[in-house]
């Protein structure tokens, strides 16, 4: 499966409104691509954190009436830019499964990896996601996603806010994405967000990552 390539940025509310209204975004939106989704995403691991120790993040996402399980493995993350492998399996409900990922190209046997342990819910990310597709060059299309919501720990009960802006390549080149992010930085104040929601959620649970995973 192709790697997911994206940049995450922290942009203040006023600066974000300026960006969204600017020709840098408004003139590049592909017609009919704008949408708003309510996403409820729960992250799982075993009691001994076998997935984390293997550099794997496992989540189940509810989007409307649809459910999807996803495995992510980290490849690269710096300056807000990340590249990672992602494997998705459709689900009939919100229960996590161990099967189906091999058919998507994931080469690890999850049942052998967790060795009889169960999967337990660690934390949930609840956000409103506003998104659209942008044609940022003749060769490159990216998805712009603005997430607003919170992360809730199922272990400690603690919460933290989510305010992220993501740019993910749908087709085209990493170079075009980086150049476009540079144009955004010239227009409004931004800071890169190197922490994934997975990393932030694990910290909220009081868990120190042994390997980076998204």
C-alpha positions in Angstrom: 0.0 0.0 0.0 1.3 3.5 -0.8 2.7 5.5 2.1 0.5 8.3 3.5 2.5 11.6 3.1 1.3 14.7 5.0 2.2 17.8 6.8 0.6 18.8 10.1 0.5 22.4 11.2 -0.7 24.5 14.2 -2.4 27.6 12.9 -4.3 30.0 15.2 -8.0 30.6 14.7 -7.7 34.1 13.1 -4.8 33.1 10.9 -6.7 30.0 9.8 -9.7 32.1 8.7 -7.3 34.4 6.8 -5.7 31.4 5.1 -9.0 29.7 4.1 -10.3 33.0 2.6 -7.1 33.7 0.7 -6.5 32.8 -3.0 -3.9 30.3 -1.7 -6.8 28.1 -0.7 -10.0 29.5 -2.1 -8.8 29.6 -5.7 -7.4 26.0 -5.5 -10.4 24.2 -4.2 -11.7 21.4 -6.5 -15.4 21.9 -7.0 -17.6 19.5 -5.0 -14.8 18.3 -2.7 -15.8 20.3 0.4 -17.3 18.2 3.3 -17.7 18.1 7.1 -17.4 14.9 9.1 -17.7 13.9 12.7 -15.0 11.4 13.4 -14.8 9.2 16.5 -11.6 7.3 16.6 -10.5 4.8 19.3 -7.0 3.5 19.7 -6.2 0.1 21.0 -3.3 -2.0 22.2 -2.7 -5.1 24.4 -2.3 -4.7 28.2 1.5 -5.2 27.7 1.6 -2.8 24.7 2.8 -5.3 22.2 1.7 -3.2 19.3 3.5 -0.1 20.6 6.7 -2.1 21.2 6.5 -3.2 17.5 6.0 0.4 16.2 2.4 -0.1 15.3 -0.7 2.0 16.1 -4.1 0.4 15.8 -7.3 2.4 15.6 -11.0 1.9 14.8 -12.8 5.0 13.3 -16.5 5.7 13.1 -17.5 8.1 10.3 -21.3 8.4 10.3 -22.5 4.8 10.1 -19.3 3.4 8.7 -16.5 1.8 10.7 -12.9 1.2 9.6 -9.9 -0.4 11.3 -6.5 1.0 10.5 -2.9 0.0 11.2 -0.2 2.7 10.9 3.6 2.2 10.9 5.9 5.2 11.2 8.5 5.8 8.5 9.6 9.5 8.9 8.5 12.5 11.0 10.1 15.9 11.3 9.2 19.5 10.9 5.5 18.6 10.8 6.1 16.4 7.8 5.4 12.7 8.1 5.4 9.7 5.8 3.9 6.4 7.0 2.4 3.2 5.8 -1.3 2.8 6.4 -3.5 -0.3 6.1 -7.3 -0.2 6.2 -10.0 -2.8 6.7 -13.8 -2.1 6.6 -15.7 -3.3 9.7 -19.4 -4.1 10.3 -19.3 -2.4 13.7 -16.9 -0.8 16.1 -15.2 -4.0 17.4 -11.5 -4.3 16.5 -10.3 -7.2 14.4 -7.0 -8.9 13.8 -7.8 -10.3 10.3 -7.9 -8.7 6.9 -4.7 -6.6 7.0 -2.5 -9.2 5.2 -4.7 -8.8 2.2 -4.0 -5.0 2.3 -0.2 -5.6 2.2 0.6 -5.7 5.9 3.2 -8.4 6.4 2.9 -9.0 10.2 0.6 -11.7 11.7 -1.3 -9.7 14.4 -2.6 -12.9 16.1 1.0 -14.2 16.5 2.2 -10.8 17.6 -0.2 -10.3 20.4 0.2 -13.9 21.5 -3.3 -14.4 23.0 -3.6 -11.0 24.6 -6.8 -9.0 24.1 -7.0 -5.6 22.5 -8.1 -2.9 25.0 -9.2 0.7 24.3 -6.7 3.3 25.4 -8.2 6.6 24.3 -10.6 8.2 21.9 -10.2 11.1 19.5 -13.5 13.0 18.9 -13.2 15.7 16.2 -15.1 17.6 13.6 -13.2 17.5 10.4 -13.6 20.0 7.6 -11.9 19.1 4.4 -11.5 19.8 0.7 -9.2 18.9 -2.1 -6.8 21.5 -3.4 -5.1 21.5 -6.8 -1.8 23.1 -5.7 0.1 22.5 -9.0 -0.5 20.9 -12.4 0.9 17.6 -11.0 -0.2 17.6 -7.3 -3.6 17.4 -5.5 -3.7 17.6 -1.7 -6.4 17.1 0.9 -6.8 20.0 3.4 -8.3 18.8 6.6 -9.0 21.0 9.7 -9.6 19.1 12.9 -11.3 20.6 15.9 -12.2 18.5 19.0 -10.5 16.6 21.8 -8.7 13.5 22.9 -10.1 11.6 25.9 -8.1 9.1 27.8 -9.9 5.9 28.8 -7.3 5.2 31.4 -6.9 8.5 33.3 -10.0 10.3 32.2 -7.9 13.3 31.2 -8.7 15.3 28.1 -6.8 17.7 25.7 -7.9 19.8 22.8 -7.2 19.1 19.2 -6.7 22.0 16.8 -4.8 20.8 13.7 -4.5 21.6 10.1 -3.3 18.8 7.8 -2.2 18.7 4.2 -2.0 15.2 2.7 -0.9 14.3 -0.8 -3.6 12.5 -2.8 -1.6 12.6 -6.0 1.7 14.3 -7.0 5.0 15.0 -5.3 6.4 15.6 -1.9 8.3 18.6 -3.3 5.1 20.4 -4.3 3.6 19.8 -0.9 6.6 21.3 0.8 6.6 24.3 -1.5 2.9 24.9 -0.8 3.4 24.6 2.9 6.1 27.2 2.5 3.7 29.6 0.8 1.3 29.1 3.7 4.0 29.9 6.2 4.7 33.1 4.3 1.1 34.2 4.5 0.2 33.3 8.2 2.1 32.3 11.3 2.4 28.5 11.6 4.3 26.0 13.6 4.9 22.4 12.7 3.0 19.7 14.7 5.4 16.7 15.0 3.1 14.9 17.5 0.5 12.6 16.1 -2.9 12.2 17.8 -1.6 8.7 18.7 1.4 10.2 20.5 -0.6 12.8 22.3 -3.2 10.3 23.3 -0.6 7.9 24.7 1.0 10.7 26.7 -2.5 11.6 28.0 -2.8 8.0 29.2 0.6 8.3 31.0 2.3 6.0 28.6 5.8 6.8 27.2 6.3 5.6 23.6 9.1 3.2 23.1 8.9 3.5 19.3 7.3 6.3 17.2 4.1 5.3 15.6 1.2 7.2 14.2 
